[in-house]
Amino acid sequence: MASLMRLIARLPLAWLHSAGAVLGWLVYRVSPVYAARMRENLDGSGIYADAAARERALRLCIAETGKGALETAKIWFGGLDEVIGLVECDTWHLVDEARSRGRGVIMLTPHLGCFEVTGPYVAHRTPFRALYRTPRQKWLEPLMLKGRTRGQASISPANLRGVRTLYKALQRGECVAVLPDQAPQVGDGTWADFFGRPAYTMTLVRRLQKQTGAAVVFMFAERLPAGKGYRLHFESYAGSELDEREMNLGVERLIRRCPTQYLWSYNRYKVPAGAPKPVPPTNP
């Protein structure tokens, strides 16, 4: 499989995106559950009030999700200089400003655009650590570990030991990355609104920031048309403590900038086994 991914990585990004768009439609057609979740989450976001606009956005989302699947091979196994060269960024100064405080930086990157390319880009400029969840497909784990640990990038499993590595990295003044819209395990989250619906939301970011005083920066890599690469966006969080609702609002703000590149097929509103169900609001 590694050999196949290396072969795919040699192809131009434009070709991968074209093939990925076809793949996206194929998966959408053969998986009713996947298709229904994507449509439901996009419709429920309220971003598009007009039915025709929602339908146009859905068609773009289907293609963009497929692009994300195939471009991963190039990000993981393409030449590192080539991968970094695909990224343009004019907001890195916000990261420098956050780093100047000396307490580390928590980078929040949701399932938006090409989140895989954010790691290599950040890691070529500064030490960078992130957590990962063990994939269900065991064969994928060694490929992911190899692809995500290039340059100054390091990753740790999403468990207690891994969280400790984040604390230590922040104490050294380094950058760490967290997927803020990833549903946590029971006991590691609380209910907070996300596009008007309760979503089980991780408390890790608030705890990291409270104990280390780290700065918080939101980021996402927008996929440019015609395979021209990516534009990496950074946004600073100016508040003193980022709670779960504020974090979700920040993620919503990023998604509204580029809604057709969000992973609407992700089961964001699931109730983890053993978690208390959200309490519905009481009518006045």
N, C-alpha and C positions, 0 to 999 in steps of 0.2 A: 504493500500500500504506500509506503514511503517513496518507492521508486515512481509509482504512478503520480503522486502529488508533486514530486520534483519535475516530472515531465509536464504536468499541467502548469506548473509555475513558470515554465519557459514561454508560455503563450502570452501574446499581448493582452493587457488588461481589457481592452475593448472587445476582444474575442470572448474572453471569459464572461464579461457582462452580457454579451449577446446570448451566449449559450445558457447563462444563468437565468435570464429572463424566460427562456423556453422551459428550463427546469422548474422554475417557480410555478408556471402554469400547469405543468404536468402534475406536480405534487398537489396543487389546488384541486385539480380535476379528480384525482384518484383517492383523495382523503376527505370525506365529508365532514369529519370532526374538526380537522384542521381548518377547512374552509369556513365552517360555521363560526368557529372561534374568532378567526380573523375578521369576518364581517361583523360579528356581534361587538367585538371590542372597538372597532373603528366607528361603527354607528353609535355606540354608547358614549364615545368620547365627547360628542357634541361639537366637534371641530367644524364639521360640515353640516349646516342646517338644511341645505338644499339636497334633495335626493339625487339629482343628476350629478351634482358635484361629488357626493359621496361615492357614487358608482365610478366616476372617473378616477377618484383617489384610490379606490379599491383595486382597480386594474393596475395602477402604477405600483401599489403596495405588493401585489402578487409578483410582479417582475423584479422589484427591488429586493424582495426576500430571497429570490432565487439567485440574484447577483451576489448577495452576501454569502451564500453557501459556496459558490465556486471561487470567489476571490480569496477565500481563506488559504487555499493552496499557495497562491502567490505570496501572501503575507508571511506565511510560515516557512516556505521553502525557497522563495525568490532570493536573489542576492540582497544583502542587507542595505547596501548603498542604493540599489534600485528601488527597494521598498520605501526608504526614507525620501528618495527623490520624487515619489508619487504624491507627497504631501506638501501642501502650501499652508502657511500659518502666519498671520500677522498679529496674533494676540498672545504670543509667548511672554511678552513683558509682564502680563498679569501673573504668570507663574513665578517669574523672577521676583516680583514684588511680594508675593506670598512667601517665597523661600527666604526672603531677606529678614523675616521675623525670627528665623532660626528654630522654629518649633515643628518643622515638617509641614507637608501639604497633603491633604486628603483630596484626591481627584475622583469625582463622581462621573462615571460615564455610563449612561443607560444603554439599552438595546436599540440604539439609534445609529443609522448610517453604518460605517465600517468600524465597529468598536475594536476589531482585532488590530487595526493599524495604529491605534493610539499608543499601544505599548512600545513598539519599536521606535516610534518617533520620540516619545518622551525619554526612553532609555538611551538614545544616542546623545542626549543632552545632560542627563542627570541620573543617578541611581534610582531605580524604580522597582517597586514590589507590588504584587497583586495576589489575590486568592483565586483558587479554582476549585470547581466541584468535579469529582471523579465522574467521567462520562459513563453512560450506561453501556456503551460499546467499549469493551476493555481494550480492543486493538487501537482505539483512538487516543488513549491516554499517553503513550510514549511519543506519538506524533505531536500532540498538543504541548507536552513538556518541552520537546525540542524546539518547536516553532515559537513558543512564548518566552524562551530564556536565551535570547540573543542580546549581544551588547551588554548594557548594564541592567538588564531586566532579570528579575527573580520572581518565582511564584511559589506559593505555599498552599497546601490543601486547606479547604474551608472547614477547619475544626479548631479546637481550643489552641492547639500548638501553633496552627497557622495564624490565628488572631494575635498571639503573642509576638510573632515575627513582625506584624504590622506595628504594634506598640513600639518595639525596639527600633524599627526603621524610622518612625516618627521622632523618637527621642534622639536619633542621630541627625535629625533635620532633613530626612529624605522624603521622597514622594511615594505615596501608596495609592493604589486604585481600588475602587469598590464599585460593583454594579448596584446602584441604589434601587433599581426596580426589580431585583431578583427576589422572589418570595422566599423568606427565611424559614428555617425549621421551627417547630413549636418551641416556645420559650425564648426565642431570639428575636421576636417581633411584637408589634402592637398594631392595632387597627387604625388606619388613617385614610382619609379620602384621597382617591386618585381618579381624576376626571369625574368627580361626583359620585363615586362608588367606593365603599369601604374595601381596602386592600390590606392584606397582612404585610406590614412594612418593617424592615429591619431596624433594630435599635443600635446596631453596631456603630454607625457613623456618629451618632450623638455621644456614645460612650467613649469612642476614640478621641473625639474632639474635647470632651470634658476632662479627660485624664491627661491629655498631652498639650492642650492649648493650640493644636494644629490649625492652620488656615484651611479653608474649604474652597475648592475650585470645581465648577462644573465643566465638562468638556464633551464634545462629540465630533466625529469626523464625517462631514457631509460628502456623500458620493457625487462626484461631478459627472455631467453627461458625457456620452461618447467615450467612456473609458479614459478620460483625461486625468484621473487621479482623485485626490481628496482634498477638501479644505477643512483644516482642523480649527475648531472654535473653542475658546476658553471664556468662561464667565466667572467672575469672583463673587463669593458670597460675603456680604458686608456685615452680617449680623454676628453677635457674640457666641450664640449657641444654636445650632441647626437641629430643630426637633423634626419628628417624622413628617408632620404635615407640611412644614416649610420645605423639607427635602422633596416631597412629592410635588409641591408647587413648582420648585425649581426644575424638576424633570419635565413637568407639563410644559413649562415655558420653552425648554429646548425642543420638545416634540412639536409644539405649534410652529416653530421655525421651519421644520422639515417633516411634516406629518407622514408623507408617503414613504419615508425611509425608516419608520419605526416598526419594530417586530410585533405587530398586532396579533400575530398567531400565538404569542407567548401566553401561557395560562396565568396571567397576573392576579386574577381574582379567586384563585383556589383557596380552600380552607385546609391548611395542613392538618394531618391526623393528630388529634388531641388538642388542637388549638380551640380556644373559646370562640364561639361564633360572634360576629359583630352585633352590637346592640343597636337596633333601629332607632332613629331619632324619634323623640316623643313629640306629638303635636301640641302646640301651645293651646 
